[in-house]
């Protein structure tokens, strides 16, 4: 338990930041899931449209250092490859 006023304030700030980061991370996961769902549906045009929105979300969260830039790049790369594979399979 925090004893000084400074430590109590730091604990409060940490909780606020944690809650905000958790909500951002949840938004990231939701964006990725919507793209995956569109890919599984097999509709390439819809998947590309959803991917464009998800890409902006992924980049935004990486810019805020909630996830590492390489992790963001990896997610975008794999989703993009999956979307390209829809056309190849069809």
LUMNU-533606 format. One record per residue: x, y, z of N, C-alpha, C in turn; residue number from 1. Coordinates in Angstrom, 3 decimals, m for minus. Layout:
BEGIN
+----------+----------+----------+----------+----------+----------+----------+----------+----------+-----+
|      n_u |      n_v |      n_w |     ca_u |     ca_v |     ca_w |      c_u |      c_v |      c_w | seq |
+----------+----------+----------+----------+----------+----------+----------+----------+----------+-----+
|        X |        Y |        Z |        X |        Y |        Z |        X |        Y |        Z | NUM |
...
+----------+----------+----------+----------+----------+----------+----------+----------+----------+-----+
This chain:
BEGIN
+----------+----------+----------+----------+----------+----------+----------+----------+----------+-----+
|      n_u |      n_v |      n_w |     ca_u |     ca_v |     ca_w |      c_u |      c_v |      c_w | seq |
+----------+----------+----------+----------+----------+----------+----------+----------+----------+-----+
|    0.842 |   m1.184 |    0.000 |    0.000 |    0.000 |    0.000 |    0.881 |    1.238 |    0.000 |   1 |
|    0.488 |    2.233 |   m0.791 |    1.257 |    3.473 |   m0.885 |    1.118 |    4.284 |    0.397 |   2 |
|    2.257 |    4.764 |    0.885 |    2.258 |    5.520 |    2.134 |    2.319 |    7.018 |    1.922 |   3 |
|    3.092 |    7.477 |    0.943 |    3.218 |    8.919 |    0.732 |    2.168 |    9.393 |   m0.266 |   4 |
|    1.943 |   10.692 |   m0.266 |    0.975 |   11.285 |   m1.192 |    1.414 |   11.045 |   m2.627 |   5 |
|    2.712 |   11.155 |   m2.871 |    3.242 |   10.941 |   m4.217 |    2.988 |    9.511 |   m4.680 |   6 |
|    3.207 |    8.554 |   m3.792 |    3.001 |    7.149 |   m4.156 |    1.527 |    6.855 |   m4.398 |   7 |
|    0.653 |    7.487 |   m3.618 |   m0.795 |    7.295 |   m3.840 |   m1.206 |    7.844 |   m5.200 |   8 |
|   m0.662 |    9.016 |   m5.534 |   m0.987 |    9.611 |   m6.827 |   m0.465 |    8.734 |   m7.976 |   9 |
|    0.762 |    8.228 |   m7.843 |    1.322 |    7.369 |   m8.883 |    0.473 |    6.102 |   m9.052 |  10 |
|   m0.025 |    5.582 |   m7.956 |   m0.872 |    4.384 |   m8.018 |   m2.166 |    4.697 |   m8.757 |  11 |
|   m2.761 |    5.856 |   m8.481 |   m3.989 |    6.268 |   m9.182 |   m3.722 |    6.429 |  m10.673 |  12 |
|   m2.620 |    7.101 |  m10.999 |   m2.292 |    7.323 |  m12.408 |   m2.038 |    6.002 |  m13.132 |  13 |
|   m1.380 |    5.091 |  m12.457 |   m1.098 |    3.781 |  m13.066 |   m2.397 |    3.045 |  m13.386 |  14 |
|   m3.365 |    3.134 |  m12.488 |   m4.651 |    2.475 |  m12.729 |   m5.378 |    3.090 |  m13.915 |  15 |
|   m5.351 |    4.422 |  m13.998 |   m6.014 |    5.102 |  m15.120 |   m5.355 |    4.702 |  m16.430 |  16 |
|   m4.028 |    4.712 |  m16.456 |   m3.304 |    4.339 |  m17.678 |   m3.566 |    2.886 |  m18.046 |  17 |
|   m3.595 |    2.017 |  m17.052 |   m3.845 |    0.595 |  m17.298 |   m5.221 |    0.393 |  m17.924 |  18 |
|   m6.228 |    1.068 |  m17.372 |   m7.584 |    0.950 |  m17.912 |   m7.638 |    1.447 |  m19.357 |  19 |
|   m6.972 |    2.571 |  m19.624 |   m6.974 |    3.125 |  m20.972 |   m6.272 |    2.179 |  m21.943 |  20 |
|   m5.113 |    1.654 |  m21.532 |   m4.367 |    0.740 |  m22.397 |   m5.146 |   m0.546 |  m22.654 |  21 |
|   m5.850 |   m1.031 |  m21.630 |   m6.654 |   m2.245 |  m21.817 |   m7.768 |   m2.007 |  m22.832 |  22 |
|   m8.381 |   m0.833 |  m22.786 |   m9.453 |   m0.539 |  m23.726 |   m8.899 |   m0.414 |  m25.144 |  23 |
|   m7.721 |    0.189 |  m25.279 |   m7.088 |    0.297 |  m26.591 |   m6.723 |   m1.082 |  m27.141 |  24 |
|   m6.191 |   m1.935 |  m26.290 |   m5.808 |   m3.286 |  m26.701 |   m7.042 |   m4.089 |  m27.120 |  25 |
|   m8.146 |   m3.879 |  m26.418 |   m9.400 |   m4.545 |  m26.765 |   m9.890 |   m4.081 |  m28.133 |  26 |
|   m9.750 |   m2.787 |  m28.392 |  m10.131 |   m2.234 |  m29.690 |   m9.290 |   m2.860 |  m30.802 |  27 |
|   m8.011 |   m3.069 |  m30.529 |   m7.115 |   m3.713 |  m31.488 |   m7.577 |   m5.131 |  m31.791 |  28 |
|   m7.852 |   m5.885 |  m30.741 |   m8.272 |   m7.279 |  m30.931 |   m9.583 |   m7.357 |  m31.711 |  29 |
|  m10.500 |   m6.452 |  m31.426 |  m11.782 |   m6.434 |  m32.133 |  m11.565 |   m6.137 |  m33.617 |  30 |
|  m10.695 |   m5.183 |  m33.919 |  m10.421 |   m4.830 |  m35.315 |   m9.856 |   m6.037 |  m36.069 |  31 |
|   m8.949 |   m6.758 |  m35.425 |   m8.343 |   m7.933 |  m36.065 |   m9.386 |   m9.023 |  m36.273 |  32 |
|  m10.260 |   m9.209 |  m35.280 |  m11.304 |  m10.236 |  m35.395 |  m12.270 |   m9.923 |  m36.529 |  33 |
|  m12.621 |   m8.651 |  m36.722 |  m13.553 |   m8.306 |  m37.799 |  m12.931 |   m8.604 |  m39.164 |  34 |
|  m11.638 |   m8.354 |  m39.298 |  m10.965 |   m8.668 |  m40.572 |  m10.948 |  m10.176 |  m40.783 |  35 |
|  m10.600 |  m10.924 |  m39.744 |  m10.572 |  m12.395 |  m39.865 |  m11.953 |  m12.948 |  m40.230 |  36 |
|  m12.985 |  m12.362 |  m39.646 |  m14.346 |  m12.810 |  m39.940 |  m14.686 |  m12.554 |  m41.407 |  37 |
|  m14.279 |  m11.390 |  m41.936 |  m14.522 |  m11.068 |  m43.342 |  m13.737 |  m12.003 |  m44.250 |  38 |
|  m12.528 |  m12.364 |  m43.840 |  m11.706 |  m13.294 |  m44.635 |  m12.364 |  m14.670 |  m44.683 |  39 |
|  m12.854 |  m15.133 |  m43.529 |  m13.515 |  m16.442 |  m43.487 |  m14.787 |  m16.466 |  m44.321 |  40 |
|  m15.458 |  m15.311 |  m44.426 |  m16.666 |  m15.225 |  m45.250 |  m16.321 |  m15.360 |  m46.732 |  41 |
|  m15.077 |  m15.048 |  m47.087 |  m14.643 |  m15.229 |  m48.470 |  m14.898 |  m14.052 |  m49.372 |  42 |
|  m15.373 |  m12.945 |  m48.837 |  m15.661 |  m11.760 |  m49.646 |  m14.445 |  m10.843 |  m49.629 |  43 |
|  m13.715 |  m10.830 |  m50.728 |  m12.453 |  m10.094 |  m50.778 |  m12.659 |   m8.584 |  m50.673 |  44 |
|  m13.673 |   m8.057 |  m51.333 |  m13.913 |   m6.605 |  m51.316 |  m14.231 |   m6.116 |  m49.895 |  45 |
|  m15.091 |   m6.857 |  m49.215 |  m15.433 |   m6.501 |  m47.837 |  m14.219 |   m6.624 |  m46.931 |  46 |
|  m13.454 |   m7.676 |  m47.129 |  m12.256 |   m7.896 |  m46.308 |  m11.267 |   m6.750 |  m46.494 |  47 |
|  m11.099 |   m6.276 |  m47.716 |  m10.180 |   m5.172 |  m47.969 |  m10.670 |   m3.886 |  m47.321 |  48 |
|  m11.974 |   m3.645 |  m47.365 |  m12.531 |   m2.434 |  m46.752 |  m12.363 |   m2.456 |  m45.239 |  49 |
|  m12.638 |   m3.604 |  m44.641 |  m12.489 |   m3.745 |  m43.191 |  m11.020 |   m3.670 |  m42.802 |  50 |
|  m10.151 |   m4.233 |  m43.640 |   m8.719 |   m4.217 |  m43.364 |   m8.172 |   m2.793 |  m43.356 |  51 |
|   m8.676 |   m1.946 |  m44.242 |   m8.208 |   m0.554 |  m44.289 |   m8.487 |    0.149 |  m42.957 |  52 |
|   m9.666 |   m0.091 |  m42.400 |  m10.013 |    0.510 |  m41.102 |   m9.164 |   m0.098 |  m39.985 |  53 |
|   m8.987 |   m1.404 |  m40.038 |   m8.206 |   m2.090 |  m39.008 |   m6.752 |   m1.643 |  m39.055 |  54 |
|   m6.252 |   m1.395 |  m40.237 |   m4.873 |   m0.969 |  m40.402 |   m4.638 |    0.365 |  m39.694 |  55 |
|   m5.588 |    1.272 |  m39.818 |   m5.481 |    2.569 |  m39.140 |   m5.484 |    2.382 |  m37.623 |  56 |
|   m6.336 |    1.484 |  m37.141 |   m6.407 |    1.207 |  m35.708 |   m5.101 |    0.599 |  m35.207 |  57 |
|   m4.571 |   m0.359 |  m35.948 |   m3.333 |   m1.024 |  m35.547 |   m2.190 |   m0.017 |  m35.491 |  58 |
|   m2.079 |    0.826 |  m36.508 |   m1.014 |    1.821 |  m36.535 |   m1.146 |    2.819 |  m35.391 |  59 |
|   m2.364 |    3.224 |  m35.118 |   m2.612 |    4.187 |  m34.042 |   m2.173 |    3.628 |  m32.701 |  60 |
|   m2.497 |    2.380 |  m32.450 |   m2.155 |    1.760 |  m31.170 |   m0.651 |    1.520 |  m31.075 |  61 |
|   m0.005 |    1.224 |  m32.198 |    1.454 |    1.058 |  m32.192 |    2.139 |    2.401 |  m31.943 |  62 |
|    1.591 |    3.471 |  m32.492 |    2.168 |    4.804 |  m32.288 |    2.117 |    5.216 |  m30.823 |  63 |
|    1.139 |    4.708 |  m30.103 |    1.000 |    5.036 |  m28.681 |    1.811 |    4.096 |  m27.790 |  64 |
|    2.608 |    3.222 |  m28.420 |    3.463 |    2.262 |  m27.702 |    2.681 |    1.292 |  m26.833 |  65 |
|    1.446 |    1.002 |  m27.197 |    0.672 |   m0.002 |  m26.471 |    1.084 |   m1.386 |  m26.973 |  66 |
|    1.380 |   m1.471 |  m28.260 |    2.017 |   m2.674 |  m28.798 |    3.263 |   m2.229 |  m29.555 |  67 |
|    4.191 |   m3.134 |  m29.765 |    5.433 |   m2.818 |  m30.463 |    5.160 |   m2.646 |  m31.954 |  68 |
|    5.933 |   m1.796 |  m32.597 |    5.743 |   m1.531 |  m34.030 |    5.903 |   m2.805 |  m34.867 |  69 |
|    6.823 |   m3.685 |  m34.454 |    7.008 |   m4.926 |  m35.215 |    5.799 |   m5.833 |  m35.088 |  70 |
|    5.158 |   m5.836 |  m33.929 |    3.950 |   m6.643 |  m33.745 |    2.837 |   m6.100 |  m34.634 |  71 |
|    2.735 |   m4.785 |  m34.722 |    1.724 |   m4.175 |  m35.594 |    1.991 |   m4.550 |  m37.043 |  72 |
|    3.246 |   m4.485 |  m37.452 |    3.609 |   m4.824 |  m38.825 |    3.300 |   m6.288 |  m39.115 |  73 |
|    3.564 |   m7.151 |  m38.136 |    3.303 |   m8.581 |  m38.306 |    1.812 |   m8.839 |  m38.491 |  74 |
|    0.969 |   m8.192 |  m37.672 |   m0.481 |   m8.355 |  m37.803 |   m0.947 |   m7.899 |  m39.187 |  75 |
|   m0.486 |   m6.720 |  m39.604 |   m0.916 |   m6.190 |  m40.895 |   m0.460 |   m7.083 |  m42.035 |  76 |
|    0.761 |   m7.583 |  m41.945 |    1.301 |   m8.431 |  m42.996 |    0.508 |   m9.729 |  m43.130 |  77 |
|    0.230 |  m10.356 |  m41.996 |   m0.491 |  m11.637 |  m42.038 |   m1.931 |  m11.459 |  m42.518 |  78 |
|   m2.574 |  m10.378 |  m42.093 |   m3.943 |  m10.134 |  m42.555 |   m3.961 |   m9.839 |  m44.053 |  79 |
|   m3.000 |   m9.055 |  m44.497 |   m2.907 |   m8.732 |  m45.918 |   m2.675 |   m9.982 |  m46.761 |  80 |
|   m1.791 |  m10.850 |  m46.284 |   m1.508 |  m12.091 |  m47.012 |   m2.753 |  m12.972 |  m47.074 |  81 |
|   m3.514 |  m13.001 |  m45.977 |   m4.733 |  m13.809 |  m45.948 |   m5.767 |  m13.273 |  m46.928 |  82 |
|   m5.831 |  m11.948 |  m47.054 |   m6.770 |  m11.338 |  m47.999 |   m6.349 |  m11.644 |  m49.434 |  83 |
|   m5.058 |  m11.567 |  m49.713 |   m4.564 |  m11.889 |  m51.060 |   m4.831 |  m13.352 |  m51.398 |  84 |
|   m4.775 |  m14.213 |  m50.406 |   m4.997 |  m15.645 |  m50.636 |   m6.447 |  m15.931 |  m51.018 |  85 |
|   m7.371 |  m15.038 |  m50.657 |   m8.777 |  m15.250 |  m51.032 |   m8.889 |  m15.241 |  m52.561 |  86 |
|   m8.241 |  m14.286 |  m53.210 |   m8.295 |  m14.196 |  m54.669 |   m7.608 |  m15.367 |  m55.350 |  87 |
|   m6.527 |  m15.841 |  m54.763 |   m5.776 |  m16.946 |  m55.356 |   m6.563 |  m18.253 |  m55.271 |  88 |
|   m7.287 |  m18.422 |  m54.171 |   m8.057 |  m19.651 |  m53.983 |   m9.303 |  m19.686 |  m54.847 |  89 |
|   m9.826 |  m18.521 |  m55.162 |  m11.085 |  m18.460 |  m55.913 |  m10.917 |  m18.615 |  m57.391 |  90 |
+----------+----------+----------+----------+----------+----------+----------+----------+----------+-----+
